[in-house]
Amino acid sequence: MNTRGARWVGVSAVGAALLGLAWTEAARAQGFIVDRRPAVPVGRSYEIREVSIDARVRDQLAEVQVAQTFHNPGSVQIESEFLFPLPEDGAVQNFVLLVDGRELPGRLMNKDEARRIYEEIVRTKRDPALLEYMGRGLYRTSVFPIPPGALRKVTMRYTQLCRRDRDVIEFSYPLGTQKFTAKPVQRLTVNILLQSKNAIKSVYCPSDDARIDRVGDHEARISMERRDVVPSNDFRLVYSLSDGALGAAVISYRPSSGDDGYFLLLASPEVKAADARPQSKTVIFVLDRSGSMAGKKIEQARKALKSVLNNLRNDDLFNIIVYDDRVESFKPELERYQSHSREDAERFVDNIREGGSTNIDSALKTALGMVRDDSRPSYVLFLTDGLPTSGETQELKIADNCRQANSRRARLFCFGVGFDVNARLLDRLSGGNSGTSEYVKPDEDIEAHVGRFYAKMTSPVLADLHVELAGIDVNRTYPGDLPDLFEGGQIVWVGRYRQSGRTTLRITGKVGGERRSFEFPAELEVSDRGSAHEFVERIWATRRVGYLIDQIDMSGQNRELIDELVSLSTRYGILTPYTAFLADERVPLHAAMQNARQAGENLVALRSVSGGFGVAQREAKQFYMRAEKASGAPGGLLMDQQGETQNVQAKLRQVGSKTFYFKENRWIDSTVKPDEAAKAKLIRQFSNDFFNLARSQSADLNQYLTFTEPVTIKLAGTVYRFDPAEGTP
């Protein structure tokens, strides 16, 4: 495999790459089948066709029903028994198991009995997959058959007390079925109903792109459907409880006392009644009408503009700027939104005609010069499909003029249409004015893009935000400019901290021109408090990677930035378009100078600022910068400038909090240096030393013993080399 030429990542690939999560301490229990016939490895004889998870969480108590449909694709009957390892805290109760609607006898076993069964299966099957459950209890059924070609629907029902930390409650269900099924799961569905006596504020799914529907302050519905999936991580749901206009909570993780800790802030407003009066705002739409917008693009842009107009509120201020080589506005000054002004504006939109060149500089200065009132939040939606060809055309000068004209700190959101835009200029404009960039591909609908974006920002609740953790020094926080908080939305802010302990979270912002402050108790974790929140560190690392690429894109290459980009990519397995070569088996992980040089050569690709290649790079960068999911092994393909794809997934693996690369016919822990690997302690799989180690350490660490291939890994400060049992090919 050659990944040295890999240059950029499509957004779908990046999205898949950001779905990995470490397993949680609270709920690793995964129901699966063991074929009791000799010499059949765990899970290799059956397929999981469908998994359906339905849960109702009421005031911390979860009632869960999970249906799994198993298929026997072979020609021999499977003599199966169902195993359900219990969470370590023993929170599962009232367990019922049904097979095709009939209750199947089963027995709860304590940790000692369970350990003996796990070890017996691992020894006889020569398959270490179950070792991660050592140290936990077990629910075990009697044996039941699955005839050749047959299906069996196994349904579990149980109740579980969800983990709670202050006002944050977590629900999780383990989906690590890749070890226990011969093929991907054909259909996976999750449906959760949250209900609480206290008001539900933030609802956050750090593992998946789940749909979240709010039904007032005390109820929420979460749903997700995926097909042909090999889920390697838990489904995780985090929600916070708080009365009042604003709710906020801090989740933190500190890997060790010598390292910085990592925090994630969730902040959400109350769910307001439909007749509640929203805060007034200013919206200015700046539309490119140059000749290249002719045809379908200008029609879609008109529809997008009308959609924004129809979603303004009475007392909002607005205007429309259209430009080619000349700049024209709907009104000379901002207009107050009313029914008659909307009708006038729609007539203006209907009469927009394309033609001429593109004067981006004058259009933006005209729009920003209209914003004179900073008591209300102001937003400029800027749409273009081309390069600046009239007036000021220098990229840096246009960006500088825009910043100077934006004295009232309006937020600028850029929409690049097609591949002829200068994507770096749009990122420079939005990034320098507290906004974001979006890109509309040639086959996509402008109206749909703008409509989805604007729907999230119709009703601002708190603008010009500032966050403080009293007495705590925080650093490298992302996003750097906190966005405004909108009704129905939430803020996800990550950063690092030095001091642990209790503190006060203080959030201030403007409401109708008046500055308001909100305070919440918070606690930043000390080290050695478990791995339940490891995902916070990975989300921070992903956003940091996006920031580094942005700095290189905006200011040029810098050795320190490149070194850090390579280091983060190596450690966390965040393979960017410029560091994908790390997955190449021939590339030594810790050859710092060599890898930095290779990354620098790849980063030259950022000089392409337009065309499909230039736009795709900025689109991928934006995805890293906005990541709300923990990063994992790339789930897709990297593509080079010639359109050739390279699959790196088979050479990189995420297990727990660690990243492994396949080098020299073995998996290598990314934290193991070459001199440490040379002195590693050799342990043969399935030997007495192997099982003694598994018995002596926690299930958290035993998950790293589940490799079937050779692996070198650092566990609790000791480096081990696990090789196949003697005599194994």
Secondary structure, DSSP 8 states (H G I E B T S, - for coil): ---TT--EE-HHHHHHHT------SS-----EEEE-STT--TTTT-EEEEEEEEEEEETTEEEEEEEEEEE--SSS-EEEEEEEE--TT--EEEEEEEETTEE--EEEE-HHHHHHHHHHHHHHHT-GGGGGGTTS-EEEE--EEE-TT-EEEEEEEEEEE-EEETTEEEEEE---GGGS-SS-EEEEEEEEEEE-SS-EEEEE-SSS--EEEE-SSSEEEEEEEEEEE---S-EEEEEEE--SSEEEEEEEE-S-TTS-EEEEEEEEE----TT------EEEEEEE-SGGGTTHHHHHHHHHHHHHHHT--TT-EEEEEEESSSEEESSSS-EE--HHHHHHHHHHHHT----S---HHHHHHHHHHT---TTS-EEEEEEESS---SS---HHHHHHHHHHH-TT--EEEEEEESSSS-HHHHHHHHHTTT--EEEE-TTS-HHHHHHHHHHTTSSEEEEEEEEEETT--EEEEESSS---EETT--EEEEEEES--EEEEEEEEEEETTEEEEEEEEEEE--SSS-STTHHHHHHHHHHHHHHHHHHHHHH---HHHHHHHHHHHHHH----TTTGGGGSTTS-TT-HHHHHHHHHHHHGGGG--SHHHHHHHHHHHHHHHT--S---S--SEEE-TTS-EEE-GGGEEEETTEEEEEETTEEEETT--HHHHHT-EEEETTSHHHHHHHHHS-HHHHGGG--SS-EEEEETTEEEEEE--TT--
